[in-house]
Amino acid sequence: MSKVCQISGKRVMIGNNVSHALNRTKRRFDINLITKKFFIPEENRWITLKITTSVLRTINRKGISAVLKEARSRGVVIK
């Protein structure tokens, strides 16, 4: 599966390793992605999301219901 956050849409970035001699080789900047299960009391069900840790902090602050509501208003499809 791809390394994409289901809420924020953050993806892997591509860049360069730059040595002291300024030689450049390609590298990947991976995102800090975790798989986490959440219980949604309004729908009375569990969902599993692949999210970044920064989105997890947002969920801890605002709550899962508020974050899902914002994501769905932006057009993110969450099953």
N, CA, C and O atoms as CSV, one atom per row, in Angstrom:
chain,resi,resn,atom,element,x,y,z
A,1,MET,N,N,0.833,-1.182,0.000
A,1,MET,CA,C,0.000,0.000,0.000
A,1,MET,C,C,0.877,1.244,0.000
A,1,MET,O,O,2.026,1.211,0.441
A,2,SER,N,N,0.324,2.331,-0.495
A,2,SER,CA,C,1.093,3.555,-0.590
A,2,SER,C,C,1.208,4.234,0.766
A,2,SER,O,O,0.381,4.023,1.654
A,3,LYS,N,N,2.228,5.042,0.911
A,3,LYS,CA,C,2.459,5.769,2.157
A,3,LYS,C,C,1.813,7.142,2.046
A,3,LYS,O,O,2.482,8.142,1.788
A,4,VAL,N,N,0.478,7.170,2.249
A,4,VAL,CA,C,-0.289,8.403,2.173
A,4,VAL,C,C,-1.211,8.464,3.384
A,4,VAL,O,O,-1.868,7.478,3.719
A,5,CYS,N,N,-1.258,9.612,4.036
A,5,CYS,CA,C,-2.150,9.808,5.173
A,5,CYS,C,C,-3.580,9.924,4.650
A,5,CYS,O,O,-3.837,10.675,3.709
A,6,GLN,N,N,-4.516,9.180,5.257
A,6,GLN,CA,C,-5.889,9.172,4.788
A,6,GLN,C,C,-6.640,10.446,5.166
A,6,GLN,O,O,-7.652,10.756,4.538
A,7,ILE,N,N,-6.188,11.180,6.150
A,7,ILE,CA,C,-6.867,12.407,6.566
A,7,ILE,C,C,-6.242,13.633,5.917
A,7,ILE,O,O,-6.945,14.413,5.274
A,8,SER,N,N,-4.942,13.816,6.072
A,8,SER,CA,C,-4.297,15.034,5.581
A,8,SER,C,C,-3.827,14.926,4.134
A,8,SER,O,O,-3.669,15.943,3.459
A,9,GLY,N,N,-3.603,13.709,3.652
A,9,GLY,CA,C,-3.123,13.540,2.280
A,9,GLY,C,C,-1.629,13.708,2.129
A,9,GLY,O,O,-1.126,13.769,1.007
A,10,LYS,N,N,-0.902,13.783,3.240
A,10,LYS,CA,C,0.554,13.914,3.159
A,10,LYS,C,C,1.144,12.681,2.483
A,10,LYS,O,O,0.666,11.563,2.677
A,11,ARG,N,N,2.194,12.902,1.683
A,11,ARG,CA,C,2.840,11.832,0.933
A,11,ARG,C,C,4.353,11.850,1.178
A,11,ARG,O,O,4.884,12.752,1.826
A,12,VAL,N,N,5.022,10.842,0.648
A,12,VAL,CA,C,6.479,10.766,0.671
A,12,VAL,C,C,7.029,11.860,-0.234
A,12,VAL,O,O,6.496,12.103,-1.317
A,13,MET,N,N,8.094,12.520,0.211
A,13,MET,CA,C,8.756,13.529,-0.620
A,13,MET,C,C,10.083,12.970,-1.130
A,13,MET,O,O,10.691,12.112,-0.490
A,14,ILE,N,N,10.521,13.458,-2.274
A,14,ILE,CA,C,11.780,13.035,-2.878
A,14,ILE,C,C,12.754,14.208,-2.816
A,14,ILE,O,O,12.385,15.351,-3.084
A,15,GLY,N,N,13.997,13.908,-2.461
A,15,GLY,CA,C,15.003,14.964,-2.385
A,15,GLY,C,C,16.382,14.392,-2.650
A,15,GLY,O,O,16.516,13.337,-3.270
A,16,ASN,N,N,17.392,15.079,-2.187
A,16,ASN,CA,C,18.770,14.676,-2.412
A,16,ASN,C,C,19.520,14.528,-1.103
A,16,ASN,O,O,19.329,15.317,-0.178
A,17,ASN,N,N,20.383,13.506,-1.025
A,17,ASN,CA,C,21.436,13.480,-0.025
A,17,ASN,C,C,22.558,14.337,-0.580
A,17,ASN,O,O,22.962,14.144,-1.726
A,18,VAL,N,N,23.070,15.271,0.195
A,18,VAL,CA,C,24.135,16.143,-0.275
A,18,VAL,C,C,25.352,15.903,0.609
A,18,VAL,O,O,25.313,16.146,1.815
A,19,SER,N,N,26.426,15.428,0.003
A,19,SER,CA,C,27.646,15.143,0.757
A,19,SER,C,C,28.443,16.430,0.966
A,19,SER,O,O,28.085,17.492,0.457
A,20,HIS,N,N,29.512,16.310,1.712
A,20,HIS,CA,C,30.370,17.467,1.965
A,20,HIS,C,C,30.968,17.992,0.661
A,20,HIS,O,O,31.227,19.188,0.528
A,21,ALA,N,N,31.186,17.094,-0.296
A,21,ALA,CA,C,31.736,17.477,-1.602
A,21,ALA,C,C,30.631,17.914,-2.569
A,21,ALA,O,O,30.883,18.113,-3.758
A,22,LEU,N,N,29.409,18.060,-2.052
A,22,LEU,CA,C,28.230,18.481,-2.821
A,22,LEU,C,C,27.818,17.470,-3.888
A,22,LEU,O,O,27.189,17.834,-4.882
A,23,ASN,N,N,28.177,16.181,-3.679
A,23,ASN,CA,C,27.633,15.134,-4.537
A,23,ASN,C,C,26.183,14.921,-4.142
A,23,ASN,O,O,25.850,14.925,-2.957
A,24,ARG,N,N,25.312,14.734,-5.139
A,24,ARG,CA,C,23.896,14.583,-4.847
A,24,ARG,C,C,23.405,13.210,-5.299
A,24,ARG,O,O,23.619,12.800,-6.440
A,25,THR,N,N,22.741,12.510,-4.377
A,25,THR,CA,C,22.102,11.237,-4.710
A,25,THR,C,C,20.665,11.313,-4.223
A,25,THR,O,O,20.373,11.954,-3.214
A,26,LYS,N,N,19.766,10.651,-4.951
A,26,LYS,CA,C,18.348,10.713,-4.612
A,26,LYS,C,C,18.055,9.995,-3.305
A,26,LYS,O,O,18.705,9.005,-2.969
A,27,ARG,N,N,17.068,10.501,-2.570
A,27,ARG,CA,C,16.612,9.858,-1.342
A,27,ARG,C,C,15.134,10.156,-1.155
A,27,ARG,O,O,14.564,11.011,-1.832
A,28,ARG,N,N,14.521,9.424,-0.214
A,28,ARG,CA,C,13.104,9.620,0.095
A,28,ARG,C,C,12.965,10.179,1.507
A,28,ARG,O,O,13.661,9.758,2.431
A,29,PHE,N,N,12.060,11.126,1.654
A,29,PHE,CA,C,11.692,11.632,2.965
A,29,PHE,C,C,10.357,10.986,3.309
A,29,PHE,O,O,9.306,11.464,2.882
A,30,ASP,N,N,10.394,9.892,4.089
A,30,ASP,CA,C,9.176,9.185,4.448
A,30,ASP,C,C,8.413,9.958,5.518
A,30,ASP,O,O,9.004,10.688,6.313
A,31,ILE,N,N,7.083,9.787,5.525
A,31,ILE,CA,C,6.262,10.409,6.550
A,31,ILE,C,C,6.141,9.453,7.726
A,31,ILE,O,O,6.328,8.246,7.576
A,32,ASN,N,N,5.834,9.988,8.878
A,32,ASN,CA,C,5.705,9.192,10.099
A,32,ASN,C,C,4.283,8.644,10.148
A,32,ASN,O,O,3.395,9.270,10.727
A,33,LEU,N,N,4.064,7.482,9.543
A,33,LEU,CA,C,2.736,6.928,9.325
A,33,LEU,C,C,2.464,5.787,10.302
A,33,LEU,O,O,3.325,4.936,10.529
A,34,ILE,N,N,1.263,5.773,10.879
A,34,ILE,CA,C,0.857,4.693,11.770
A,34,ILE,C,C,-0.527,4.211,11.352
A,34,ILE,O,O,-1.280,4.942,10.707
A,35,THR,N,N,-0.854,2.983,11.722
A,35,THR,CA,C,-2.191,2.434,11.518
A,35,THR,C,C,-2.867,2.373,12.881
A,35,THR,O,O,-2.333,1.780,13.818
A,36,LYS,N,N,-4.036,2.985,12.990
A,36,LYS,CA,C,-4.703,3.098,14.291
A,36,LYS,C,C,-6.196,2.878,14.125
A,36,LYS,O,O,-6.796,3.308,13.140
A,37,LYS,N,N,-6.797,2.192,15.117
A,37,LYS,CA,C,-8.242,1.977,15.131
A,37,LYS,C,C,-8.895,3.010,16.037
A,37,LYS,O,O,-8.394,3.301,17.123
A,38,PHE,N,N,-10.018,3.562,15.582
A,38,PHE,CA,C,-10.773,4.546,16.351
A,38,PHE,C,C,-12.212,4.082,16.460
A,38,PHE,O,O,-12.754,3.489,15.528
A,39,PHE,N,N,-12.837,4.357,17.613
A,39,PHE,CA,C,-14.260,4.087,17.786
A,39,PHE,C,C,-15.018,5.391,17.583
A,39,PHE,O,O,-14.703,6.411,18.197
A,40,ILE,N,N,-16.028,5.343,16.709
A,40,ILE,CA,C,-16.857,6.508,16.440
A,40,ILE,C,C,-18.195,6.290,17.124
A,40,ILE,O,O,-18.984,5.466,16.661
A,41,PRO,N,N,-18.481,7.002,18.213
A,41,PRO,CA,C,-19.718,6.748,18.961
A,41,PRO,C,C,-20.985,7.119,18.190
A,41,PRO,O,O,-22.022,6.487,18.386
A,42,GLU,N,N,-20.924,8.138,17.309
A,42,GLU,CA,C,-22.109,8.536,16.546
A,42,GLU,C,C,-22.571,7.428,15.598
A,42,GLU,O,O,-23.769,7.231,15.393
A,43,GLU,N,N,-21.612,6.715,15.029
A,43,GLU,CA,C,-21.925,5.640,14.089
A,43,GLU,C,C,-21.890,4.271,14.760
A,43,GLU,O,O,-22.259,3.269,14.148
A,44,ASN,N,N,-21.448,4.223,16.015
A,44,ASN,CA,C,-21.356,2.993,16.804
A,44,ASN,C,C,-20.536,1.921,16.082
A,44,ASN,O,O,-20.958,0.770,15.971
A,45,ARG,N,N,-19.353,2.319,15.592
A,45,ARG,CA,C,-18.488,1.363,14.891
A,45,ARG,C,C,-17.031,1.786,15.011
A,45,ARG,O,O,-16.716,2.921,15.370
A,46,TRP,N,N,-16.155,0.836,14.700
A,46,TRP,CA,C,-14.720,1.062,14.690
A,46,TRP,C,C,-14.269,1.303,13.251
A,46,TRP,O,O,-14.800,0.691,12.325
A,47,ILE,N,N,-13.286,2.200,13.058
A,47,ILE,CA,C,-12.652,2.361,11.750
A,47,ILE,C,C,-11.141,2.291,11.947
A,47,ILE,O,O,-10.621,2.653,13.002
A,48,THR,N,N,-10.455,1.826,10.925
A,48,THR,CA,C,-8.999,1.753,10.931
A,48,THR,C,C,-8.482,2.772,9.929
A,48,THR,O,O,-8.888,2.776,8.767
A,49,LEU,N,N,-7.586,3.633,10.384
A,49,LEU,CA,C,-7.033,4.683,9.532
A,49,LEU,C,C,-5.520,4.604,9.506
A,49,LEU,O,O,-4.890,4.271,10.510
A,50,LYS,N,N,-4.929,4.917,8.337
A,50,LYS,CA,C,-3.489,5.123,8.220
A,50,LYS,C,C,-3.269,6.621,8.269
A,50,LYS,O,O,-3.589,7.333,7.318
A,51,ILE,N,N,-2.716,7.106,9.387
A,51,ILE,CA,C,-2.564,8.533,9.585
A,51,ILE,C,C,-1.147,8.864,10.032
A,51,ILE,O,O,-0.414,8.004,10.521
A,52,THR,N,N,-0.780,10.121,9.855
A,52,THR,CA,C,0.504,10.587,10.360
A,52,THR,C,C,0.357,10.906,11.841
A,52,THR,O,O,-0.755,11.081,12.340
A,53,THR,N,N,1.473,10.979,12.531
A,53,THR,CA,C,1.437,11.265,13.959
A,53,THR,C,C,0.984,12.695,14.225
A,53,THR,O,O,0.435,12.975,15.291
A,54,SER,N,N,1.201,13.608,13.277
A,54,SER,CA,C,0.710,14.977,13.458
A,54,SER,C,C,-0.814,15.009,13.423
A,54,SER,O,O,-1.425,15.790,14.151
A,55,VAL,N,N,-1.438,14.177,12.593
A,55,VAL,CA,C,-2.896,14.084,12.557
A,55,VAL,C,C,-3.398,13.416,13.835
A,55,VAL,O,O,-4.472,13.764,14.326
A,56,LEU,N,N,-2.646,12.471,14.377
A,56,LEU,CA,C,-3.029,11.837,15.639
A,56,LEU,C,C,-3.080,12.867,16.767
A,56,LEU,O,O,-3.974,12.810,17.611
A,57,ARG,N,N,-2.140,13.800,16.790
A,57,ARG,CA,C,-2.156,14.877,17.786
A,57,ARG,C,C,-3.379,15.763,17.602
A,57,ARG,O,O,-3.982,16.205,18.580
A,58,THR,N,N,-3.750,16.025,16.344
A,58,THR,CA,C,-4.943,16.821,16.066
A,58,THR,C,C,-6.190,16.100,16.544
A,58,THR,O,O,-7.093,16.726,17.099
A,59,ILE,N,N,-6.251,14.784,16.335
A,59,ILE,CA,C,-7.392,13.986,16.796
A,59,ILE,C,C,-7.468,14.011,18.322
A,59,ILE,O,O,-8.562,14.086,18.882
A,60,ASN,N,N,-6.335,13.949,18.993
A,60,ASN,CA,C,-6.325,14.009,20.458
A,60,ASN,C,C,-6.836,15.355,20.964
A,60,ASN,O,O,-7.467,15.424,22.019
A,61,ARG,N,N,-6.565,16.431,20.210
A,61,ARG,CA,C,-7.010,17.764,20.612
A,61,ARG,C,C,-8.488,18.001,20.301
A,61,ARG,O,O,-9.251,18.412,21.175
A,62,LYS,N,N,-8.894,17.738,19.043
A,62,LYS,CA,C,-10.246,18.076,18.588
A,62,LYS,C,C,-11.255,16.962,18.784
A,62,LYS,O,O,-12.440,17.222,18.991
A,63,GLY,N,N,-10.788,15.717,18.719
A,63,GLY,CA,C,-11.689,14.569,18.766
A,63,GLY,C,C,-11.853,13.966,17.381
A,63,GLY,O,O,-11.770,14.666,16.372
A,64,ILE,N,N,-12.085,12.666,17.343
A,64,ILE,CA,C,-12.174,11.955,16.068
A,64,ILE,C,C,-13.375,12.416,15.251
A,64,ILE,O,O,-13.288,12.491,14.025
A,65,SER,N,N,-14.482,12.721,15.895
A,65,SER,CA,C,-15.693,13.118,15.164
A,65,SER,C,C,-15.490,14.434,14.425
A,65,SER,O,O,-15.897,14.569,13.271
A,66,ALA,N,N,-14.862,15.406,15.088
A,66,ALA,CA,C,-14.625,16.710,14.463
A,66,ALA,C,C,-13.652,16.597,13.298
A,66,ALA,O,O,-13.845,17.231,12.260
A,67,VAL,N,N,-12.608,15.794,13.466
A,67,VAL,CA,C,-11.608,15.638,12.407
A,67,VAL,C,C,-12.222,14.934,11.192
A,67,VAL,O,O,-11.966,15.331,10.055
A,68,LEU,N,N,-13.031,13.893,11.422
A,68,LEU,CA,C,-13.689,13.204,10.312
A,68,LEU,C,C,-14.685,14.112,9.604
A,68,LEU,O,O,-14.819,14.052,8.382
A,69,LYS,N,N,-15.380,14.947,10.357
A,69,LYS,CA,C,-16.344,15.871,9.759
A,69,LYS,C,C,-15.633,16.859,8.837
A,69,LYS,O,O,-16.106,17.123,7.732
A,70,GLU,N,N,-14.491,17.412,9.286
A,70,GLU,CA,C,-13.706,18.325,8.456
A,70,GLU,C,C,-13.176,17.628,7.209
A,70,GLU,O,O,-13.201,18.192,6.115
A,71,ALA,N,N,-12.693,16.392,7.380
A,71,ALA,CA,C,-12.135,15.653,6.247
A,71,ALA,C,C,-13.216,15.347,5.212
A,71,ALA,O,O,-12.979,15.468,4.010
A,72,ARG,N,N,-14.401,14.951,5.675
A,72,ARG,CA,C,-15.485,14.646,4.740
A,72,ARG,C,C,-15.978,15.905,4.027
A,72,ARG,O,O,-16.419,15.826,2.881
A,73,SER,N,N,-15.911,17.059,4.683
A,73,SER,CA,C,-16.312,18.307,4.023
A,73,SER,C,C,-15.321,18.700,2.931
A,73,SER,O,O,-15.693,19.378,1.973
A,74,ARG,N,N,-14.043,18.273,3.070
A,74,ARG,CA,C,-13.041,18.503,2.027
A,74,ARG,C,C,-13.135,17.491,0.887
A,74,ARG,O,O,-12.493,17.653,-0.150
A,75,GLY,N,N,-13.942,16.445,1.087
A,75,GLY,CA,C,-14.123,15.460,0.032
A,75,GLY,C,C,-13.352,14.176,0.229
A,75,GLY,O,O,-13.270,13.368,-0.696
A,76,VAL,N,N,-12.782,13.958,1.405
A,76,VAL,CA,C,-12.058,12.718,1.687
A,76,VAL,C,C,-13.067,11.608,1.956
A,76,VAL,O,O,-13.973,11.774,2.772
A,77,VAL,N,N,-12.913,10.483,1.273
A,77,VAL,CA,C,-13.834,9.361,1.450
A,77,VAL,C,C,-13.243,8.413,2.475
A,77,VAL,O,O,-12.165,7.854,2.273
A,78,ILE,N,N,-13.963,8.235,3.589
A,78,ILE,CA,C,-13.534,7.333,4.663
A,78,ILE,C,C,-14.634,6.312,4.869
A,78,ILE,O,O,-15.778,6.657,5.163
A,79,LYS,N,N,-14.270,5.049,4.710
A,79,LYS,CA,C,-15.266,3.984,4.792
A,79,LYS,C,C,-15.540,3.585,6.214
A,79,LYS,O,O,-16.357,2.697,6.459
